[in-house]
Amino acid sequence: MTANSGVDRSRWQLFIKGGIAMLPLSIAVLPWGVLAGSFAIEAGFGPVAGQAMSAIVFAGAAQLVAMGMVQAGAGLSSIFLTTLIITARHLLYSVAMRDKISPLPLRWRVILGFLLTDELFAVCGKETQEQFKPWFAFGAGFSFYLSWNLATLLGIVMGSQIPGLEHWGLEFAIAATFIAIVIPSVTSLPVLACVCCALFLSVVLTAFQVEGSLMIASLVAMAVGYFLDVRVNKS
């Protein structure tokens, strides 16, 4: 066996391990992807445009919101601004992973930047610079990308054939996916306080129909978590 073949085998093994590590989230997101595909058809997108949303945009919540706004006749600037706010958290992910990804060649930074989702951050975000392996992250991110697009394709086919698919309760997959992402990260009192605060405020503010309730709840929860973390570290 040559040195190159050994390296290729090691890379392939890391790629497969990444896909296996992402498998639970890849399965959990399937109903969400089906919903995105069927919603694209309902919103008036053709099959190619609906699939392109998942292949190019690759952002579940932003896709659903954008398609809903298109269906409601919203302007292009409003759609761009809304999706920018929704996906702004990815900037925080990239900052958190900067020390691991910035030393990599440009091709790796572009690939992993495109594949960086909530799910990939949940799998790789807590790794140290020494633990982080690009091929592992690539395997995790690509397997999730493939699952999302296959689920979207299934949703497009089902949306064309089965009326009223949006009433099947598939949107619960959105909540289930984020629950699976958040729960393992609750390892300290500040994080627990942040999660509980966000949960409480989002429910209360939504019940009172406060505009921008999720954004307000997120900002307040982050502030609570930050200040509590500062106090814990000082004590």
TORTIDREN-551375 format. One record per residue (C-alpha): residue number from 0; residue in one letter; x, y, z. Coordinates in steps of 0.001 Angstrom, whole numbers, plus 500000, padded with zeros to 6 digits. Example, Ala and Ser with C-alpha at 12.3 -4.5 7.8 and 13.67 -1.06 7.14 Angstrom:
<atoms>
nr: 0; rest: a; X: 512300; Y: 495500; Z: 507800
nr: 1; rest: s; X: 513670; Y: 498940; Z: 507140
</atoms>
This chain:
<atoms>
nr: 0; rest: m; X: 500000; Y: 500000; Z: 500000
nr: 1; rest: t; X: 501402; Y: 503386; Z: 498976
nr: 2; rest: a; X: 501522; Y: 506423; Z: 501266
nr: 3; rest: n; X: 498918; Y: 508202; Z: 499112
nr: 4; rest: s; X: 496480; Y: 505292; Z: 499291
nr: 5; rest: g; X: 496862; Y: 505248; Z: 503062
nr: 6; rest: v; X: 496100; Y: 508948; Z: 503258
nr: 7; rest: d; X: 493077; Y: 508544; Z: 500969
nr: 8; rest: r; X: 491781; Y: 505703; Z: 503136
nr: 9; rest: s; X: 492172; Y: 507812; Z: 506283
nr: 10; rest: r; X: 490314; Y: 510698; Z: 504652
nr: 11; rest: w; X: 487511; Y: 508378; Z: 503504
nr: 12; rest: q; X: 487201; Y: 506915; Z: 507010
nr: 13; rest: l; X: 486902; Y: 510412; Z: 508496
nr: 14; rest: f; X: 484303; Y: 511292; Z: 505858
nr: 15; rest: i; X: 482232; Y: 508209; Z: 506727
nr: 16; rest: k; X: 482551; Y: 508873; Z: 510476
nr: 17; rest: g; X: 481283; Y: 512397; Z: 509926
nr: 18; rest: g; X: 478259; Y: 511097; Z: 508050
nr: 19; rest: i; X: 477523; Y: 508588; Z: 510809
nr: 20; rest: a; X: 477847; Y: 511286; Z: 513497
nr: 21; rest: m; X: 475352; Y: 513439; Z: 511597
nr: 22; rest: l; X: 472941; Y: 510550; Z: 510901
nr: 23; rest: p; X: 470461; Y: 511215; Z: 513775
nr: 24; rest: l; X: 470046; Y: 514844; Z: 512694
nr: 25; rest: s; X: 469906; Y: 513864; Z: 509017
nr: 26; rest: i; X: 466988; Y: 511562; Z: 509810
nr: 27; rest: a; X: 465275; Y: 514103; Z: 512072
nr: 28; rest: v; X: 465334; Y: 516756; Z: 509343
nr: 29; rest: l; X: 463661; Y: 514575; Z: 506675
nr: 30; rest: p; X: 460061; Y: 515664; Z: 507462
nr: 31; rest: w; X: 461242; Y: 519269; Z: 507489
nr: 32; rest: g; X: 462768; Y: 518825; Z: 504040
nr: 33; rest: v; X: 459584; Y: 517198; Z: 502763
nr: 34; rest: l; X: 457660; Y: 520197; Z: 504092
nr: 35; rest: a; X: 460040; Y: 522597; Z: 502325
nr: 36; rest: g; X: 459611; Y: 520759; Z: 499034
nr: 37; rest: s; X: 455839; Y: 520567; Z: 499223
nr: 38; rest: f; X: 455602; Y: 524193; Z: 500354
nr: 39; rest: a; X: 457639; Y: 525257; Z: 497330
nr: 40; rest: i; X: 455020; Y: 523704; Z: 495054
nr: 41; rest: e; X: 452190; Y: 525284; Z: 497067
nr: 42; rest: a; X: 453901; Y: 528697; Z: 496844
nr: 43; rest: g; X: 453962; Y: 528468; Z: 493057
nr: 44; rest: f; X: 457562; Y: 527449; Z: 492521
nr: 45; rest: g; X: 458234; Y: 524940; Z: 489771
nr: 46; rest: p; X: 459977; Y: 521659; Z: 490647
nr: 47; rest: v; X: 463356; Y: 522933; Z: 489419
nr: 48; rest: a; X: 463091; Y: 526225; Z: 491336
nr: 49; rest: g; X: 461886; Y: 524420; Z: 494457
nr: 50; rest: q; X: 464822; Y: 522018; Z: 494340
nr: 51; rest: a; X: 467223; Y: 524879; Z: 493623
nr: 52; rest: m; X: 466125; Y: 526575; Z: 496849
nr: 53; rest: s; X: 467480; Y: 523628; Z: 498814
nr: 54; rest: a; X: 470491; Y: 523061; Z: 496597
nr: 55; rest: i; X: 471660; Y: 526687; Z: 496523
nr: 56; rest: v; X: 470153; Y: 528456; Z: 499553
nr: 57; rest: f; X: 470364; Y: 525409; Z: 501857
nr: 58; rest: a; X: 468750; Y: 527079; Z: 504876
nr: 59; rest: g; X: 465557; Y: 525433; Z: 506096
nr: 60; rest: a; X: 463936; Y: 528164; Z: 508168
nr: 61; rest: a; X: 464966; Y: 530888; Z: 505721
nr: 62; rest: q; X: 463603; Y: 528863; Z: 502793
nr: 63; rest: l; X: 460197; Y: 528358; Z: 504402
nr: 64; rest: v; X: 459900; Y: 532006; Z: 505428
nr: 65; rest: a; X: 461069; Y: 533267; Z: 502027
nr: 66; rest: m; X: 458634; Y: 531039; Z: 500158
nr: 67; rest: g; X: 455799; Y: 532147; Z: 502435
nr: 68; rest: m; X: 456664; Y: 535784; Z: 501781
nr: 69; rest: v; X: 456793; Y: 535171; Z: 498029
nr: 70; rest: q; X: 453371; Y: 533551; Z: 498239
nr: 71; rest: a; X: 452091; Y: 536577; Z: 500187
nr: 72; rest: g; X: 453458; Y: 538964; Z: 497560
nr: 73; rest: a; X: 456177; Y: 540552; Z: 499726
nr: 74; rest: g; X: 458807; Y: 542729; Z: 498094
nr: 75; rest: l; X: 462305; Y: 541510; Z: 497294
nr: 76; rest: s; X: 463958; Y: 543854; Z: 499804
nr: 77; rest: s; X: 461681; Y: 542631; Z: 502605
nr: 78; rest: i; X: 462474; Y: 539017; Z: 501755
nr: 79; rest: f; X: 466222; Y: 539684; Z: 501737
nr: 80; rest: l; X: 466114; Y: 541566; Z: 505050
nr: 81; rest: t; X: 464005; Y: 538900; Z: 506770
nr: 82; rest: t; X: 466177; Y: 536014; Z: 505608
nr: 83; rest: l; X: 469293; Y: 537966; Z: 506603
nr: 84; rest: i; X: 467974; Y: 538317; Z: 510157
nr: 85; rest: i; X: 466968; Y: 534652; Z: 510315
nr: 86; rest: t; X: 470361; Y: 533418; Z: 509128
nr: 87; rest: a; X: 472443; Y: 535945; Z: 511098
nr: 88; rest: r; X: 473231; Y: 533248; Z: 513669
nr: 89; rest: h; X: 475504; Y: 531632; Z: 511081
nr: 90; rest: l; X: 477846; Y: 534587; Z: 511508
nr: 91; rest: l; X: 478193; Y: 533601; Z: 515170
nr: 92; rest: y; X: 478867; Y: 529996; Z: 514143
nr: 93; rest: s; X: 481603; Y: 531096; Z: 511757
nr: 94; rest: v; X: 483218; Y: 533293; Z: 514396
nr: 95; rest: a; X: 483130; Y: 530440; Z: 516916
nr: 96; rest: m; X: 484818; Y: 528077; Z: 514408
nr: 97; rest: r; X: 487218; Y: 530635; Z: 512961
nr: 98; rest: d; X: 490303; Y: 529305; Z: 514749
nr: 99; rest: k; X: 489663; Y: 525851; Z: 513273
nr: 100; rest: i; X: 488712; Y: 526814; Z: 509707
nr: 101; rest: s; X: 490769; Y: 529949; Z: 508968
nr: 102; rest: p; X: 494125; Y: 528063; Z: 508732
nr: 103; rest: l; X: 492677; Y: 525774; Z: 506028
nr: 104; rest: p; X: 493131; Y: 526354; Z: 502276
nr: 105; rest: l; X: 490538; Y: 528478; Z: 500485
nr: 106; rest: r; X: 488734; Y: 525487; Z: 498964
nr: 107; rest: w; X: 488102; Y: 524077; Z: 502449
nr: 108; rest: r; X: 486911; Y: 527422; Z: 503802
nr: 109; rest: v; X: 484441; Y: 527782; Z: 500918
nr: 110; rest: i; X: 483136; Y: 524204; Z: 501182
nr: 111; rest: l; X: 482739; Y: 524165; Z: 504962
nr: 112; rest: g; X: 481368; Y: 527705; Z: 504951
nr: 113; rest: f; X: 478612; Y: 526636; Z: 502568
nr: 114; rest: l; X: 477857; Y: 523470; Z: 504556
nr: 115; rest: l; X: 477863; Y: 525255; Z: 507949
nr: 116; rest: t; X: 474406; Y: 524793; Z: 509456
nr: 117; rest: d; X: 472974; Y: 524537; Z: 512958
nr: 118; rest: e; X: 473444; Y: 520780; Z: 512688
nr: 119; rest: l; X: 477074; Y: 520885; Z: 511543
nr: 120; rest: f; X: 477887; Y: 523367; Z: 514300
nr: 121; rest: a; X: 476251; Y: 521046; Z: 516835
nr: 122; rest: v; X: 478469; Y: 518169; Z: 515657
nr: 123; rest: c; X: 481770; Y: 520011; Z: 515176
nr: 124; rest: g; X: 481449; Y: 523355; Z: 516968
nr: 125; rest: k; X: 482795; Y: 522183; Z: 520328
nr: 126; rest: e; X: 485842; Y: 520410; Z: 518950
nr: 127; rest: t; X: 489232; Y: 521901; Z: 519745
nr: 128; rest: q; X: 491591; Y: 522956; Z: 516978
nr: 129; rest: e; X: 493516; Y: 519710; Z: 517493
nr: 130; rest: q; X: 490355; Y: 517564; Z: 517384
nr: 131; rest: f; X: 488889; Y: 519252; Z: 514303
nr: 132; rest: k; X: 489295; Y: 517241; Z: 511092
nr: 133; rest: p; X: 488161; Y: 518851; Z: 507805
nr: 134; rest: w; X: 487236; Y: 515535; Z: 506203
nr: 135; rest: f; X: 485094; Y: 514589; Z: 509214
nr: 136; rest: a; X: 483303; Y: 517953; Z: 509026
nr: 137; rest: f; X: 482930; Y: 517570; Z: 505262
nr: 138; rest: g; X: 481375; Y: 514114; Z: 505690
nr: 139; rest: a; X: 478962; Y: 515407; Z: 508325
nr: 140; rest: g; X: 477996; Y: 518508; Z: 506351
nr: 141; rest: f; X: 477697; Y: 516794; Z: 502969
nr: 142; rest: s; X: 475582; Y: 513924; Z: 504316
nr: 143; rest: f; X: 473196; Y: 516459; Z: 505858
nr: 144; rest: y; X: 473120; Y: 518449; Z: 502602
nr: 145; rest: l; X: 472300; Y: 515271; Z: 500677
nr: 146; rest: s; X: 469545; Y: 514291; Z: 503133
nr: 147; rest: w; X: 468001; Y: 517761; Z: 502961
nr: 148; rest: n; X: 467934; Y: 517775; Z: 499175
nr: 149; rest: l; X: 466570; Y: 514240; Z: 498878
nr: 150; rest: a; X: 463830; Y: 515128; Z: 501374
nr: 151; rest: t; X: 463058; Y: 518270; Z: 499373
nr: 152; rest: l; X: 462791; Y: 516221; Z: 496180
nr: 153; rest: l; X: 460413; Y: 513836; Z: 497941
nr: 154; rest: g; X: 458360; Y: 516814; Z: 499154
nr: 155; rest: i; X: 458186; Y: 518243; Z: 495628
nr: 156; rest: v; X: 456921; Y: 514926; Z: 494271
nr: 157; rest: m; X: 454446; Y: 514462; Z: 497109
nr: 158; rest: g; X: 453351; Y: 518103; Z: 496936
nr: 159; rest: s; X: 452494; Y: 517631; Z: 493289
nr: 160; rest: q; X: 450522; Y: 514455; Z: 493961
nr: 161; rest: i; X: 449036; Y: 514812; Z: 497465
nr: 162; rest: p; X: 446893; Y: 517872; Z: 498259
nr: 163; rest: g; X: 446977; Y: 519405; Z: 501733
nr: 164; rest: l; X: 450372; Y: 517958; Z: 502645
nr: 165; rest: e; X: 451129; Y: 521069; Z: 504712
nr: 166; rest: h; X: 448376; Y: 520000; Z: 507156
nr: 167; rest: w; X: 450093; Y: 516719; Z: 508057
nr: 168; rest: g; X: 451982; Y: 518289; Z: 510974
nr: 169; rest: l; X: 455402; Y: 517875; Z: 509354
nr: 170; rest: e; X: 456473; Y: 521235; Z: 510754
nr: 171; rest: f; X: 456967; Y: 519505; Z: 514117
nr: 172; rest: a; X: 460245; Y: 518240; Z: 512627
nr: 173; rest: i; X: 461562; Y: 521802; Z: 512879
nr: 174; rest: a; X: 461051; Y: 521877; Z: 516638
nr: 175; rest: a; X: 462311; Y: 518300; Z: 517032
nr: 176; rest: t; X: 465517; Y: 519065; Z: 515133
nr: 177; rest: f; X: 466343; Y: 522123; Z: 517216
nr: 178; rest: i; X: 465510; Y: 520300; Z: 520447
nr: 179; rest: a; X: 467998; Y: 517601; Z: 519438
nr: 180; rest: i; X: 470596; Y: 520307; Z: 518773
nr: 181; rest: v; X: 470035; Y: 522350; Z: 521942
nr: 182; rest: i; X: 469626; Y: 519704; Z: 524666
nr: 183; rest: p; X: 473167; Y: 518201; Z: 524423
nr: 184; rest: s; X: 474656; Y: 521708; Z: 524706
nr: 185; rest: v; X: 472981; Y: 522410; Z: 528076
nr: 186; rest: t; X: 476017; Y: 521577; Z: 530186
nr: 187; rest: s; X: 476224; Y: 524590; Z: 532500
nr: 188; rest: l; X: 473989; Y: 526893; Z: 534550
nr: 189; rest: p; X: 474406; Y: 529919; Z: 532194
nr: 190; rest: v; X: 473407; Y: 527849; Z: 529164
nr: 191; rest: l; X: 470433; Y: 526381; Z: 531031
nr: 192; rest: a; X: 469319; Y: 529874; Z: 532074
nr: 193; rest: c; X: 469677; Y: 531090; Z: 528487
nr: 194; rest: v; X: 467573; Y: 528219; Z: 527129
nr: 195; rest: c; X: 464857; Y: 528563; Z: 529783
nr: 196; rest: c; X: 464691; Y: 532337; Z: 529343
nr: 197; rest: a; X: 464400; Y: 532042; Z: 525569
nr: 198; rest: l; X: 461714; Y: 529378; Z: 525885
nr: 199; rest: f; X: 459664; Y: 531331; Z: 528418
nr: 200; rest: l; X: 459872; Y: 534692; Z: 526647
nr: 201; rest: s; X: 459189; Y: 533287; Z: 523183
nr: 202; rest: v; X: 455997; Y: 531617; Z: 524411
nr: 203; rest: v; X: 454779; Y: 534611; Z: 526435
nr: 204; rest: l; X: 455583; Y: 537252; Z: 523821
nr: 205; rest: t; X: 454050; Y: 535158; Z: 521045
nr: 206; rest: a; X: 450907; Y: 534653; Z: 523147
nr: 207; rest: f; X: 450616; Y: 538431; Z: 523503
nr: 208; rest: q; X: 451285; Y: 538802; Z: 519762
nr: 209; rest: v; X: 454355; Y: 540971; Z: 520272
nr: 210; rest: e; X: 455997; Y: 541697; Z: 516930
nr: 211; rest: g; X: 459492; Y: 540262; Z: 516668
nr: 212; rest: s; X: 458916; Y: 538030; Z: 519686
nr: 213; rest: l; X: 461555; Y: 535461; Z: 518714
nr: 214; rest: m; X: 464219; Y: 538092; Z: 518135
nr: 215; rest: i; X: 463444; Y: 539782; Z: 521467
nr: 216; rest: a; X: 463456; Y: 536468; Z: 523319
nr: 217; rest: s; X: 466773; Y: 535490; Z: 521719
nr: 218; rest: l; X: 468504; Y: 538771; Z: 522564
nr: 219; rest: v; X: 467274; Y: 538817; Z: 526178
nr: 220; rest: a; X: 468193; Y: 535152; Z: 526660
nr: 221; rest: m; X: 471712; Y: 535728; Z: 525314
nr: 222; rest: a; X: 472138; Y: 538694; Z: 527655
nr: 223; rest: v; X: 470960; Y: 536636; Z: 530633
nr: 224; rest: g; X: 473283; Y: 533769; Z: 529738
nr: 225; rest: y; X: 476239; Y: 536111; Z: 529218
nr: 226; rest: f; X: 475878; Y: 537997; Z: 532501
nr: 227; rest: l; X: 475304; Y: 534792; Z: 534445
nr: 228; rest: d; X: 478393; Y: 533290; Z: 532837
nr: 229; rest: v; X: 480432; Y: 536344; Z: 533869
nr: 230; rest: r; X: 479220; Y: 536042; Z: 537473
nr: 231; rest: v; X: 479963; Y: 532292; Z: 537587
nr: 232; rest: n; X: 483489; Y: 532818; Z: 536255
nr: 233; rest: k; X: 484154; Y: 535598; Z: 538774
nr: 234; rest: s; X: 483023; Y: 533550; Z: 541757
</atoms>
